[in-house]
Every structure is written in C-alpha cells, then in structure tokens.
Amino acid sequence: MMFKNKTGALHLFPEYSMTEKIKNTLNFGIGFSLFFRNKKDDSNSINTELYVNLLDLKNKNMNQNGLFQRSDYGLRFSFPINLKNNNGHGKGKNTK
C-alpha cells in the first residue's frame, strides 16, 4: 500500500515455510517504509523500513522463547539503482 505523495508505504510479507528438517511454520512480517527523494530528478535516493517479522506464529517447533523473543525486528536501508535511458524509452514519450 503506497501513500498518496509516494513518501512511504506499508509492506506486508506473510510466509509459510515447509522444510524436511523442522516442522512447517507460519511467519508474518509488517514494515513501514519511508522513501527519501532526490530533488533533482524526483527519484528515490534512500529507502528505509522499520519492520517486525514474527517467526513461527503457532510455535510448532516448541521453542521456549516467546513470540517476540524468537522474532526478527529492526531497521533496513536500501539504495535503489536508477538506470538512465537516453533514447526516451520507458519515460512515457512517443518513440515512433
């Protein structure tokens, strides 16, 4: 879900893991992303995300730790790669 002015988004990432060595687990993550824009060309320069990833929601592996103790949470940073195209393709221009 993207915000109206493209400065942030809500990121949901459900996951069901099936492996042979441990029992199947249901995980669920949620993150709030903020996008910092480059004022020169209106592209993203840095993306940040505050996230929580709840691991093994039903505790199928009988872990002694509580849900928040066995889960993953933190802050992610990403740097998008913006490829420039000088022939006009991909920019909404008529290329006939």
C-alpha positions in Angstrom: 0.0 0.0 0.0 1.6 3.3 -1.1 0.9 6.7 0.4 -0.6 9.4 -1.8 2.5 11.5 -2.1 4.9 8.5 -2.6 6.9 9.2 0.5 6.1 5.9 2.3 4.4 2.5 2.1 3.1 -0.3 4.3 4.8 -3.6 3.5 3.2 -6.9 4.4 5.1 -10.2 4.0 3.3 -13.4 5.0 5.3 -16.6 4.7 4.6 -20.3 5.1 7.8 -22.4 5.4 7.8 -26.1 4.5 11.0 -28.0 5.2 12.0 -31.6 5.9 14.2 -31.0 9.0 11.8 -28.8 11.1 8.0 -28.5 11.3 6.2 -26.2 8.9 6.0 -22.7 10.2 3.8 -19.7 9.6 5.6 -16.4 9.7 4.2 -12.9 9.3 6.0 -9.6 8.8 5.0 -6.0 8.6 7.1 -3.0 7.7 6.7 0.8 7.4 8.8 2.2 4.6 9.9 5.8 4.1 11.3 7.0 0.7 13.7 9.9 0.6 13.6 11.6 -2.8 16.3 13.1 -4.9 15.0 16.7 -5.6 16.9 17.0 -8.9 15.2 14.2 -10.8 12.4 13.1 -8.4 13.7 9.6 -7.9 14.3 7.7 -4.7 17.8 8.1 -3.3 17.4 6.1 0.0 14.7 3.8 1.3 14.3 2.9 4.9 12.0 0.4 6.5 11.1 -0.2 10.2 9.9 -3.8 10.3 8.8 -6.7 12.6 9.0 -10.3 11.3 7.0 -12.6 13.6 8.5 -16.1 13.3 6.7 -19.4 13.9 3.4 -17.8 14.9 1.9 -21.1 16.2 5.2 -22.2 17.9 5.1 -25.6 16.0 8.8 -26.1 16.9 8.1 -25.9 20.6 10.6 -23.0 21.1 10.9 -22.0 24.8 11.2 -18.3 23.8 8.1 -16.1 23.5 6.9 -14.9 20.1 8.7 -11.5 20.3 11.9 -13.1 21.6 12.2 -15.6 18.6 11.2 -13.0 16.1 13.2 -10.5 14.0 12.8 -6.8 14.1 14.9 -3.8 13.1 15.6 -1.1 10.5 16.5 -1.8 6.9 18.2 0.6 4.4 18.2 0.2 0.6 19.7 2.2 -2.2 17.8 1.9 -5.4 19.6 1.7 -8.7 18.2 4.2 -11.2 19.1 3.4 -14.8 19.1 6.3 -17.2 17.8 5.7 -20.7 18.8 8.4 -23.3 16.6 7.2 -26.1 13.3 8.1 -24.4 12.0 4.5 -23.9 10.2 3.9 -20.6 9.6 7.6 -19.9 6.1 7.9 -21.4 7.3 9.6 -24.6 6.2 8.6 -28.1 9.1 6.8 -29.7 7.7 6.4 -33.3 
